[in-house]
Amino acid sequence: MWCSQKPNAAIFLKILHCRLKCPKRSVQGTLTPAELKTWVKDVPAISHRLTYSKLLDLKRKDKLKHVIKQLNAKWNQRPELVLEVLEDNNVVRIVLPSIETKAQSKKALQLKRVREEFKWTKNEESEKLKEEREIMEKSIKMKKKMEEKKKRQEMKKIKYKELLR
């Protein structure tokens, strides 16, 4: 059955006009080249590099304003180049040292392996128990269905016999 109401042409034209005339929005977070030039103009220049120990000294003296790092940077995995903004708005480059893990003793490694094995076996046992429980529940449901089916068949037989009498 066709709809008796026709789409309103005025609304359609208004939407089409807006789509054609309205400027497309840029993706949020991206800058046009002109905006980038104006933004870079106000950013202070990176003057020189500092060592990590000097960074700690500046932090103790509360002369450090901000630490600017890359989004994908992870502090503890590898040396990372970051930018530091000081009180006087000077920006300096600093390479943060990486934190290397110490070699573990044989006993510690063995304990770790035992813990992982225990965790693995515990997970396996819980999965087996879960599967067994599900199987039991399914079998109980099937038994109930079979019993219900038998009851219905018996009721049908009884009704049929009564009808024959």
C-alpha positions in Angstrom: 0.0 0.0 0.0 1.4 3.4 -1.0 1.7 6.2 1.5 -0.9 8.9 0.6 1.4 11.7 1.9 4.0 13.1 -0.5 7.3 14.2 0.8 7.4 18.0 1.2 9.5 19.5 -1.6 10.2 22.7 0.3 11.9 20.8 3.1 13.9 18.7 0.6 15.1 21.8 -1.2 16.0 23.5 2.1 18.2 20.5 3.1 19.8 20.3 -0.4 20.5 24.1 -0.4 22.1 23.8 3.1 24.3 20.9 1.9 25.5 22.8 -1.1 26.0 26.2 0.5 27.3 25.3 4.0 31.1 25.0 4.2 32.4 21.5 5.0 33.7 21.2 8.5 37.3 20.0 8.9 38.1 17.1 11.1 38.4 18.2 14.7 42.0 18.6 15.8 43.5 19.4 12.4 44.8 22.8 11.6 44.8 24.6 8.3 48.2 25.8 7.1 47.4 29.4 7.9 46.3 28.4 11.5 49.5 26.3 11.9 51.6 29.3 10.9 49.9 31.6 13.4 50.1 29.0 16.1 53.9 28.3 15.5 54.5 32.1 15.6 53.5 32.2 19.3 55.3 29.1 20.4 58.7 29.8 22.0 61.7 28.4 20.2 63.6 25.4 21.6 66.8 26.9 22.9 69.0 24.0 23.9 69.2 20.6 25.4 69.4 19.9 29.1 70.5 16.8 30.9 68.1 14.7 33.0 69.9 15.7 36.2 69.4 19.4 35.4 65.7 18.6 34.8 65.4 17.1 38.3 67.2 20.2 39.8 64.7 22.5 38.0 61.8 20.4 39.3 63.1 20.6 42.9 63.4 24.4 42.5 59.8 24.6 41.1 61.0 26.2 37.9 59.4 23.6 35.6 56.0 24.5 34.2 55.0 21.6 31.8 56.3 18.4 30.4 55.2 17.8 26.8 55.6 14.3 25.5 54.3 12.4 22.5 51.0 10.6 22.9 52.4 7.2 22.0 55.4 7.6 24.3 55.8 5.4 27.3 57.9 6.7 30.1 59.4 3.5 31.4 60.2 1.5 28.3 62.7 3.5 26.2 64.5 6.8 26.3 62.1 9.4 25.0 62.6 12.9 23.8 60.3 15.3 25.6 59.9 19.1 25.7 60.1 21.0 29.0 58.5 24.4 29.4 60.3 26.4 32.1 59.0 29.3 34.2 60.4 31.9 31.8 58.6 30.2 28.9 61.9 28.8 27.5 61.4 25.4 25.9 64.2 22.8 26.2 64.6 19.3 24.9 65.3 16.5 27.3 65.9 12.8 26.7 64.4 10.9 29.6 66.4 7.8 30.5 64.9 4.4 30.1 64.3 2.2 33.0 65.7 -1.2 32.3 64.5 -4.2 34.2 67.1 -6.0 36.3 67.9 -9.6 35.6 66.0 -11.9 37.9 67.6 -14.7 39.8 66.9 -18.4 39.0 64.9 -18.8 42.1 62.7 -15.8 41.2 62.2 -17.1 37.7 61.3 -20.5 39.0 58.8 -19.0 41.4 57.3 -16.9 38.7 57.0 -20.0 36.4 55.3 -22.0 39.3 52.8 -19.1 39.9 52.0 -19.0 36.2 51.6 -22.8 36.0 49.3 -22.7 39.1 47.2 -19.9 37.5 47.0 -21.8 34.2 45.9 -25.0 35.9 43.4 -23.2 38.0 41.9 -21.5 34.9 41.7 -24.9 33.2 40.0 -26.5 36.1 37.5 -23.7 36.3 36.7 -24.1 32.6 36.3 -27.8 32.9 33.9 -27.3 35.9 32.0 -24.8 33.9 31.7 -27.1 30.9 30.6 -30.0 33.2 28.0 -27.8 34.9 26.6 -26.7 31.5 26.4 -30.4 30.3 24.6 -31.3 33.5 22.1 -28.4 33.1 21.5 -29.4 29.5 20.9 -33.1 30.5 18.5 -32.0 33.2 16.6 -29.8 30.8 16.4 -32.7 28.3 15.1 -35.0 31.0 12.4 -32.5 32.0 11.4 -32.1 28.3 11.2 -35.8 27.9 9.1 -36.2 31.0 6.8 -33.4 29.9 6.5 -35.0 26.5 5.6 -38.4 28.1 3.0 -36.7 30.3 1.4 -35.0 27.3 1.3 -38.3 25.4 -0.3 -40.1 28.3 -2.8 -37.4 28.6 -3.6 -37.7 24.9 -4.0 -41.4 25.3 -6.3 -41.0 28.2 -8.4 -38.4 26.4 -8.6 -40.6 23.3 -9.7 -43.6 25.3 -12.4 -41.5 27.0 -13.6 -40.3 23.7 -13.9 -43.9 22.4 -16.1 -45.0 25.4 
